[in-house]
Amino acid sequence: MRTVILSLLLASTVAPAAAQTLPAVEEKSIDQLQAMMTGGTSSEAITQAYLARIASMDRTGPTLRSVIAVNPDAVAQARAADARRKSGKPLGPLDGVPVLIKDNIETKDPIATTAGSLALKDNVTLRDAPLVANLRAQGAVILGKTNLSEWANIRSNNSISGWSAVGGLVRNPYALDRTSCGSSSGSGAAVAASFAAVAVGTETDGSVVCPSSMNGLVGLKPTLGWVSRTHVVPISHSQDTPGPMARSVHDAAILFAGMVGVDSADAATARQPRTVPTSFVEGLKTASLKGVRVAVLHPDMPDILKAQYEAALGVLKAQGAVLVDVEQPKLTGLGEAEGQVLHVELKADLNAYLATTPKAVRVRTLAQAIAFNEANRATEMPFFGQETFIEAEKTGGLANPEYLGARAKSLRLAGKEGIDAMLAKANATILVEPTYGMPWLSDTVYGDQFSGPSASELPAVSGYPHLTVPMGLVRGVPVGLSFIATAWADQAVLNAGYVYEQAAKARVVPTYAATNDAGPGLAGAR
């Protein structure tokens, strides 16, 4: 059904190929798109080109399944941007630039916000999340919604990252049989495939940085509080945050600056520093690593990843960084405490969100979502169940002393005794480590088979900024390098990532291979 809807939307939005010559948009940056528009190419033509690319590759060709729905109003928004440019009144660096939005973030366009679940197929709220309103006020064209791990990957610990009942399974543009990770899988695959220059993802623990790392992208999980979470389908108010995903640090910084804003409905945004940067892009112009002390973690990892990581550290050192090896403290009990927090907040936060949805949405509580999944087991649970939902439903609420203790413990372990302690020991301002291991095979039998290092937990729990930047390919699939710092030091991680990116030039354009390049070893000697 969703494929039919997508096809109809595209048919009504994209003009016949014979009627127009569409511009090339593959691998174009925001600045390049702006230069094209300054040179006479319309935002309408650019938007049509992206829509045509989605039509030819997302449900046909490589069949990435990264886009859940395109916006039927996208072309009209592009025409409005063209009119502003013609009158000499463009709104900023995003004016006329198509942007994709993860489908757990509301937009006022006539498309549902589903979080990948059929329970929310009628969730057409006709309201913008404040972060989307901020982008729209700067002229961004809301191109459509991206697929995701259903319910942002919180329904089950045995899930298949990138799968949702609405959108199907997102495929990795570098090796179609491998994971795009999650939960912002569609945003990752779509930007890697040049369905847009940039996309918005969301993260609770790894959901921006993992798909960015495994799709060869830059992804920023910002300090919690820079970007509003209002009208975003929630998991945890302690850890949820939207973040930008792009093919370069520069583009990520532009999108991030456009998303930032104070929201009276989201208390976390009131904690922003009094001096808010007008543009995180300006800081990149003077970015340097000369003399900057960098704490370096060496987690267990396969030798092939270790070699790539050591090469990346060599790049940092060549740019003048002072590398100081550190070890991560044991932080006993962090995972259990985080899990308890997520379970309690999922029930409370999701119930609060569902109560605000249109009357057409019949599922109004987590308990009703559980019942819906059970009643629609064939479509909602063909591969994995909902044990995390069930555990969350059993929890006792935000005033429960055990929950409050778990939150205090997790925050202390991840922040003061984790990231802060490592940075202090090294007298450093930045911490680096591999973001994750290599993308695993998408497996409908066993679910996600993750192995290797993971950098996401400490910055996710503490609310600190976490940037991943492409570190190149290992056996044909992407890996990422993480830059982590303390709260509100997002400019510092962007600067460090930018210096590394410009020196390493490690990102590789995807080839949509059926599987990864394993080299000649599989053939043997005979």
C-alpha positions as CSV (number, residue, x, y, z in Angstrom):
1,M,0.0,0.0,0.0
2,R,2.7,2.5,0.9
3,T,4.5,1.8,-2.4
4,V,1.3,2.7,-4.2
5,I,0.9,5.9,-2.2
6,L,4.5,6.9,-2.9
7,S,4.2,6.2,-6.6
8,L,1.0,8.3,-6.8
9,L,2.6,11.2,-5.0
10,L,5.6,11.1,-7.3
11,A,3.4,10.8,-10.4
12,S,1.6,14.0,-9.4
13,T,4.8,15.9,-8.4
14,V,7.4,15.0,-11.1
15,A,6.8,16.4,-14.6
16,P,7.3,13.9,-17.5
17,A,11.0,13.6,-18.5
18,A,10.3,14.7,-22.0
19,A,8.8,18.0,-20.8
20,Q,11.9,19.2,-19.0
21,T,15.6,18.7,-18.6
22,L,16.4,18.2,-15.0
23,P,19.7,19.4,-13.4
24,A,22.3,17.0,-12.0
25,V,21.9,16.9,-8.2
26,E,24.0,13.9,-7.3
27,E,26.6,14.7,-4.6
28,K,25.7,18.4,-4.7
29,S,26.4,20.4,-1.5
30,I,24.2,23.1,-0.1
31,D,26.6,25.8,-1.4
32,Q,26.6,24.1,-4.9
33,L,22.8,24.1,-4.9
34,Q,22.8,27.8,-4.0
35,A,25.3,28.5,-6.7
36,M,23.1,26.7,-9.2
37,M,20.1,28.8,-8.1
38,T,22.2,32.0,-8.3
39,G,23.2,31.0,-11.8
40,G,19.6,30.6,-13.0
41,T,18.6,27.0,-12.1
42,S,15.3,27.1,-10.2
43,S,14.6,25.5,-6.9
44,E,11.7,24.0,-8.6
45,A,13.9,22.2,-11.1
46,I,16.3,21.1,-8.3
47,T,13.3,19.8,-6.3
48,Q,12.0,17.9,-9.4
49,A,15.4,16.4,-10.0
50,Y,15.5,15.0,-6.4
51,L,12.0,13.7,-6.8
52,A,12.9,12.0,-10.1
53,R,15.9,10.5,-8.4
54,I,13.8,9.1,-5.6
55,A,11.3,7.7,-8.2
56,S,14.0,5.9,-10.1
57,M,16.0,4.5,-7.2
58,D,14.0,4.2,-4.0
59,R,11.2,1.7,-4.9
60,T,12.9,0.6,-8.2
61,G,16.5,0.2,-9.2
62,P,18.6,-0.3,-6.0
63,T,15.2,-0.2,-4.1
64,L,16.6,1.6,-1.0
65,R,13.2,2.1,0.6
66,S,14.6,5.2,2.3
67,V,11.7,7.5,1.7
68,I,8.3,6.8,3.2
69,A,6.5,9.6,1.5
70,V,7.2,12.6,-0.7
71,N,5.6,15.9,0.1
72,P,2.9,16.9,-2.5
73,D,3.5,20.5,-1.6
74,A,7.3,20.4,-2.2
75,V,7.1,21.8,-5.7
76,A,4.9,24.7,-4.5
77,Q,7.4,25.5,-1.8
78,A,10.2,25.5,-4.3
79,R,8.3,27.9,-6.5
80,A,7.8,30.2,-3.6
81,A,11.6,30.1,-3.0
82,D,12.1,31.0,-6.6
83,A,9.8,34.0,-6.3
84,R,11.7,35.2,-3.2
85,R,15.0,34.9,-5.1
86,K,13.6,36.7,-8.1
87,S,12.5,39.6,-5.9
88,G,15.9,39.7,-4.2
89,K,14.6,38.5,-0.8
90,P,16.0,35.1,-0.2
91,L,15.7,33.9,3.4
92,G,19.2,32.4,3.9
93,P,21.5,29.5,3.1
94,L,18.7,27.0,3.1
95,D,16.3,28.9,0.9
96,G,15.1,26.7,-1.9
97,V,17.2,23.7,-0.7
98,P,15.2,20.5,-0.4
99,V,15.4,18.8,3.0
100,L,14.2,15.4,4.0
101,I,12.7,14.8,7.5
102,K,12.6,11.6,9.5
103,D,9.1,10.3,9.8
104,N,8.8,10.6,13.5
105,I,9.0,14.4,13.2
106,E,5.8,16.3,12.4
107,T,5.4,18.7,9.5
108,K,2.3,20.7,8.6
109,D,2.3,19.2,5.1
110,P,-0.5,16.8,4.2
111,I,1.4,13.7,5.0
112,A,1.3,11.5,8.1
113,T,3.9,11.2,10.8
114,T,4.0,7.5,11.3
115,A,7.2,6.6,13.2
116,G,7.0,3.6,10.8
117,S,4.0,2.1,12.5
118,L,0.7,1.4,10.9
119,A,-0.9,2.5,14.2
120,L,0.0,6.1,13.1
121,K,-0.9,5.8,9.4
122,D,-3.6,8.5,10.0
123,N,-1.4,10.8,12.1
124,V,-1.8,13.8,9.8
125,T,-1.4,16.6,12.4
126,L,-1.0,19.6,10.0
127,R,1.4,21.1,12.5
128,D,5.1,21.7,12.3
129,A,7.6,20.6,14.9
130,P,9.4,23.8,16.0
131,L,12.6,22.5,14.4
132,V,10.7,22.2,11.0
133,A,9.1,25.6,11.5
134,N,12.6,27.0,11.9
135,L,13.8,25.4,8.7
136,R,10.7,26.5,6.9
137,A,11.1,30.1,8.1
138,Q,14.5,30.0,6.4
139,G,13.1,28.8,3.1
140,A,13.9,25.1,3.2
141,V,11.8,23.0,0.9
142,I,10.3,20.0,2.9
143,L,10.8,17.3,0.3
144,G,9.3,14.4,2.2
145,K,9.6,11.9,5.1
146,T,12.3,9.2,5.5
147,N,11.9,5.7,6.6
148,L,13.2,4.5,10.0
149,S,13.5,1.7,12.4
150,E,9.9,1.4,13.6
151,W,9.1,3.5,16.8
152,A,12.8,4.6,16.5
153,N,14.0,1.1,17.3
154,I,12.5,0.9,20.8
155,R,9.9,-1.8,20.4
156,S,12.2,-4.8,20.7
157,N,15.8,-5.6,21.5
158,N,15.7,-8.2,18.7
159,S,14.8,-5.8,15.9
160,I,16.0,-5.4,12.4
161,S,17.4,-1.9,12.1
162,G,15.9,0.1,9.3
163,W,12.7,-2.0,9.1
164,S,9.2,-0.5,9.6
165,A,5.8,-1.9,8.9
166,V,5.0,1.2,6.8
167,G,8.2,1.6,4.8
168,G,9.8,-1.9,4.7
169,L,13.6,-2.4,5.1
170,V,16.0,0.3,4.3
171,R,19.0,-0.9,2.3
172,N,22.6,0.4,2.5
173,P,23.7,2.2,-0.7
174,Y,27.2,0.8,-0.3
175,A,26.2,-2.9,0.0
176,L,22.5,-3.5,-0.5
177,D,22.4,-6.6,1.7
178,R,23.9,-4.8,4.7
179,T,22.3,-2.6,7.4
180,S,21.8,1.1,7.2
181,C,21.7,1.0,11.0
182,G,19.0,2.9,12.8
183,S,16.9,4.4,13.8
184,S,17.5,7.2,11.3
185,S,18.1,4.6,8.6
186,G,16.2,6.3,5.8
187,S,17.8,9.7,6.4
188,G,21.2,8.0,6.2
189,A,20.5,6.0,3.0
190,A,18.7,8.9,1.3
191,V,21.4,11.4,1.8
192,A,24.1,8.9,0.8
193,A,22.1,8.3,-2.4
194,S,21.7,12.0,-3.0
195,F,17.9,12.1,-2.6
196,A,18.6,15.4,-0.8
197,A,21.7,17.2,0.2
198,V,20.8,16.9,3.9
199,A,18.2,15.3,6.2
200,V,17.1,15.5,9.8
201,G,17.4,12.4,12.0
202,T,16.7,11.8,15.7
203,E,18.8,10.1,18.3
204,T,18.2,8.5,21.7
205,D,21.3,6.4,21.7
206,G,23.1,6.0,18.4
207,S,20.2,6.7,16.0
208,V,21.9,9.6,14.2
209,V,25.6,8.6,14.5
210,C,25.2,4.9,13.7
211,P,23.3,5.4,10.4
212,S,25.6,8.3,9.5
213,S,28.7,6.2,10.2
214,M,27.4,3.2,8.2
215,N,26.2,5.2,5.2
216,G,29.3,7.3,4.8
217,L,27.9,10.5,6.2
218,V,28.5,13.2,8.7
219,G,26.0,13.1,11.6
220,L,25.8,15.3,14.6
221,K,24.0,14.3,17.8
222,P,24.0,17.8,19.4
223,T,24.0,18.8,23.0
224,L,20.5,18.0,24.3
225,G,18.7,21.4,24.4
226,W,19.9,23.0,21.2
227,V,17.0,21.6,19.2
228,S,13.3,21.3,20.3
229,R,11.7,17.9,20.6
230,T,8.1,19.2,20.6
231,H,5.9,17.3,18.1
232,V,8.5,14.6,17.7
233,V,7.3,11.1,18.5
234,P,9.3,10.4,21.7
235,I,11.2,7.8,23.5
236,S,13.0,9.7,26.3
237,H,13.0,13.3,27.3
238,S,16.3,12.7,29.0
239,Q,18.0,11.6,25.8
240,D,16.0,12.3,22.7
241,T,17.3,15.0,20.3
242,P,17.0,15.7,16.6
243,G,20.3,16.1,14.7
244,P,21.5,16.9,11.1
245,M,22.8,14.3,8.7
246,A,24.8,15.4,5.6
247,R,27.7,14.4,3.3
248,S,30.0,17.1,4.8
249,V,30.6,18.8,8.0
250,H,29.9,22.2,6.4
251,D,26.4,21.1,5.2
252,A,25.7,19.5,8.7
253,A,26.6,22.8,10.3
254,I,24.3,24.8,8.0
255,L,21.4,22.4,8.7
256,F,22.1,22.4,12.4
257,A,22.1,26.2,12.7
258,G,18.8,26.2,10.9
259,M,17.3,23.7,13.5
260,V,18.4,25.4,16.6
261,G,15.9,27.4,18.7
262,V,14.4,28.0,22.1
263,D,10.9,26.4,22.6
264,S,8.7,27.3,25.6
265,A,7.2,23.8,25.3
266,D,10.5,22.1,25.7
267,A,12.3,23.0,28.9
268,A,15.6,21.6,27.8
269,T,16.0,24.4,25.3
270,A,15.9,27.0,28.1
271,R,19.3,25.7,29.1
272,Q,21.0,27.0,26.0
273,P,23.9,29.3,26.6
274,R,22.9,33.0,26.6
275,T,25.2,33.7,23.6
276,V,23.8,31.4,20.9
277,P,25.9,31.2,17.7
278,T,24.2,32.8,14.8
279,S,25.8,30.3,12.6
280,F,27.9,27.2,13.4
281,V,29.4,27.5,9.9
282,E,31.4,30.7,10.7
283,G,33.5,28.8,13.3
284,L,34.6,26.4,10.6
285,K,36.5,29.1,8.8
286,T,39.1,29.4,11.5
287,A,39.0,25.7,12.6
288,S,42.4,24.3,13.6
289,L,43.8,21.3,15.5
290,K,47.2,22.8,16.1
291,G,48.1,22.3,19.7
292,V,44.6,20.9,20.5
293,R,44.8,18.0,23.0
294,V,42.7,15.1,22.0
295,A,41.9,12.1,24.3
296,V,42.1,8.9,22.3
297,L,40.2,5.7,23.1
298,H,41.4,2.3,21.8
299,P,38.4,0.0,22.2
300,D,38.5,-3.6,21.1
301,M,37.9,-3.9,17.4
302,P,38.8,-6.1,14.4
303,D,42.3,-5.6,13.0
304,I,41.0,-4.2,9.7
305,L,39.1,-1.5,11.5
306,K,42.0,-0.8,13.8
307,A,44.2,-0.1,10.8
308,Q,41.7,2.4,9.4
309,Y,41.5,4.0,12.9
310,E,45.3,4.3,13.2
311,A,45.4,6.0,9.8
312,A,42.8,8.5,10.9
313,L,44.7,9.2,14.1
314,G,47.7,9.9,11.9
315,V,45.7,12.5,10.0
316,L,44.8,14.2,13.3
317,K,48.4,14.2,14.4
318,A,49.5,15.6,11.0
319,Q,47.1,18.5,11.5
320,G,48.9,19.4,14.8
321,A,46.6,17.6,17.3
322,V,48.3,16.4,20.5
323,L,47.0,12.8,21.0
324,V,46.8,11.4,24.5
325,D,45.7,7.8,25.0
326,V,43.0,7.2,27.7
327,E,41.1,4.3,28.9
328,Q,37.3,4.3,29.5
329,P,36.4,3.7,33.2
330,K,34.4,0.6,33.9
331,L,31.2,2.6,34.7
332,T,29.5,-0.5,36.2
333,G,25.7,-0.4,35.9
334,L,25.4,2.3,33.3
335,G,23.6,0.1,30.7
336,E,21.1,-1.1,33.3
337,A,20.4,2.4,34.6
338,E,20.0,3.8,31.1
339,G,17.6,1.0,30.2
340,Q,15.4,1.7,33.2
341,V,15.3,5.4,32.3
342,L,14.3,4.6,28.8
343,H,11.5,2.2,29.8
344,V,9.9,4.6,32.3
345,E,10.2,7.7,30.0
346,L,8.9,5.8,26.9
347,K,5.6,5.0,28.7
348,A,5.2,8.5,30.1
349,D,6.4,10.5,27.1
350,L,4.7,8.4,24.4
351,N,1.4,8.5,26.3
352,A,1.6,12.3,26.5
353,Y,2.4,12.5,22.7
354,L,-0.3,10.2,21.6
355,A,-2.9,12.2,23.5
356,T,-2.2,15.1,21.2
357,T,-2.7,13.3,17.9
358,P,-5.8,13.7,15.7
359,K,-9.0,11.8,16.5
360,A,-8.4,9.6,13.4
361,V,-5.5,8.0,15.4
362,R,-7.2,5.3,17.4
363,V,-4.0,4.3,19.4
364,R,-3.8,6.8,22.3
365,T,-1.5,5.0,24.8
366,L,1.4,2.6,24.9
367,A,-0.9,-0.1,26.1
368,Q,-3.1,0.4,23.0
369,A,-0.1,0.3,20.8
370,I,0.8,-3.0,22.3
371,A,-2.7,-4.3,21.6
372,F,-2.6,-2.9,18.1
373,N,0.6,-4.8,17.3
374,E,-0.8,-8.0,18.7
375,A,-4.0,-7.6,16.7
376,N,-2.0,-6.9,13.5
377,R,0.8,-9.4,14.2
378,A,1.2,-10.4,10.5
379,T,2.1,-6.9,9.4
380,E,3.5,-5.4,12.5
381,M,5.5,-8.3,13.9
382,P,6.6,-10.6,11.1
383,F,10.2,-10.6,12.2
384,F,10.4,-9.5,15.8
385,G,8.2,-8.8,18.8
386,Q,7.6,-6.0,21.2
387,E,9.1,-7.1,24.5
388,T,10.6,-3.6,25.2
389,F,7.1,-2.1,24.8
390,I,5.7,-4.6,27.2
391,E,8.5,-4.0,29.8
392,A,7.9,-0.2,29.5
393,E,4.2,-0.6,30.1
394,K,5.0,-2.3,33.4
395,T,6.9,0.8,34.8
396,G,5.7,2.9,37.6
397,G,6.0,6.5,36.4
398,L,8.3,9.5,36.6
399,A,7.9,10.0,40.3
400,N,9.2,6.5,41.1
401,P,12.3,6.7,43.3
402,E,14.0,3.8,41.4
403,Y,13.6,5.7,38.2
404,L,14.9,8.9,39.7
405,G,17.9,7.0,41.1
406,A,18.6,5.4,37.8
407,R,18.6,8.7,36.0
408,A,20.9,10.3,38.5
409,K,23.2,7.3,38.3
410,S,23.3,7.1,34.5
411,L,23.9,10.9,34.2
412,R,26.8,10.7,36.7
413,L,28.4,7.7,35.2
414,A,28.2,8.9,31.6
415,G,29.2,12.5,32.3
416,K,31.2,13.3,35.4
417,E,32.8,9.8,35.8
418,G,32.8,9.1,32.0
419,I,33.5,11.7,29.4
420,D,34.4,14.4,31.8
421,A,36.9,12.2,33.7
422,M,38.6,11.0,30.5
423,L,38.9,14.6,29.1
424,A,40.3,15.8,32.5
425,K,42.8,13.0,32.7
426,A,44.2,13.8,29.3
427,N,43.8,17.6,29.8
428,A,41.9,17.5,26.5
429,T,38.9,19.2,25.0
430,I,38.0,16.5,22.5
431,L,37.6,12.7,22.7
432,V,37.9,10.5,19.7
433,E,37.2,6.8,18.9
434,P,35.6,4.7,16.1
435,T,31.9,5.4,15.9
436,Y,30.9,1.8,15.4
437,G,32.1,-1.3,13.7
438,M,31.2,-2.2,10.1
439,P,27.7,-2.6,8.8
440,W,26.3,-6.1,9.5
441,L,24.1,-8.2,7.2
442,S,20.4,-7.4,7.4
443,D,19.0,-10.6,8.9
444,T,15.3,-11.5,9.1
445,V,16.1,-14.6,11.1
446,Y,18.3,-13.4,13.9
447,G,17.8,-9.7,13.7
448,D,20.6,-7.2,14.2
449,Q,24.0,-9.0,14.7
450,F,26.0,-6.0,15.9
451,S,29.6,-6.5,16.9
452,G,32.5,-4.1,17.4
453,P,33.0,-0.8,19.2
454,S,30.3,1.7,19.9
455,A,30.8,5.4,20.8
456,S,27.2,6.4,21.3
457,E,26.2,5.5,24.9
458,L,28.2,8.1,26.9
459,P,27.3,11.2,24.9
460,A,23.7,10.0,24.5
461,V,23.1,9.5,28.2
462,S,25.0,12.6,29.3
463,G,23.4,14.8,26.6
464,Y,26.9,15.8,25.3
465,P,27.6,16.5,21.6
466,H,28.8,13.6,19.4
467,L,29.9,14.1,15.8
468,T,30.8,11.3,13.4
469,V,32.8,11.9,10.2
470,P,33.5,9.4,7.4
471,M,36.7,7.4,8.0
472,G,36.6,5.7,4.6
473,L,35.7,2.1,3.6
474,V,36.6,-1.2,5.2
475,R,36.0,-4.1,2.8
476,G,33.7,-1.9,0.8
477,V,31.5,-0.5,3.6
478,P,31.8,2.8,5.5
479,V,33.1,3.4,9.0
480,G,33.1,6.6,11.0
481,L,35.3,8.5,13.4
482,S,33.7,10.1,16.4
483,F,34.4,13.4,18.0
484,I,32.9,13.9,21.5
485,A,33.1,16.9,23.9
486,T,31.3,18.3,26.9
487,A,27.9,20.1,26.9
488,W,27.4,23.0,24.5
489,A,30.8,22.4,22.9
490,D,29.2,21.5,19.6
491,Q,31.3,24.1,17.8
492,A,34.4,22.3,19.0
493,V,33.4,18.9,17.7
494,L,32.3,20.5,14.4
495,N,35.7,22.3,14.1
496,A,37.7,19.1,14.8
497,G,35.6,17.0,12.5
498,Y,35.9,19.6,9.7
499,V,39.7,19.8,10.0
500,Y,39.9,16.0,9.9
501,E,37.5,15.8,7.0
502,Q,39.3,18.3,4.9
503,A,42.6,16.6,5.4
504,A,41.5,13.0,5.2
505,K,39.0,13.3,2.3
506,A,37.9,9.8,3.3
507,R,34.3,9.8,2.1
508,V,33.6,7.5,-0.9
509,V,30.6,7.8,-3.2
510,P,28.3,4.7,-2.9
511,T,28.1,2.3,-5.8
512,Y,24.9,0.3,-4.8
513,A,26.8,-3.0,-4.9
514,A,24.7,-6.1,-4.2
515,T,27.1,-7.0,-1.5
516,N,30.4,-5.7,-0.1
517,D,33.7,-6.2,-1.7
518,A,35.4,-8.9,0.3
519,G,38.5,-9.1,-1.9
520,P,39.9,-12.2,-3.6
521,G,40.1,-14.3,-0.5
522,L,36.8,-16.0,-0.9
523,A,37.9,-17.7,-4.2
524,G,40.8,-19.6,-2.5
525,A,44.0,-20.6,-4.2
526,R,42.5,-23.0,-6.8
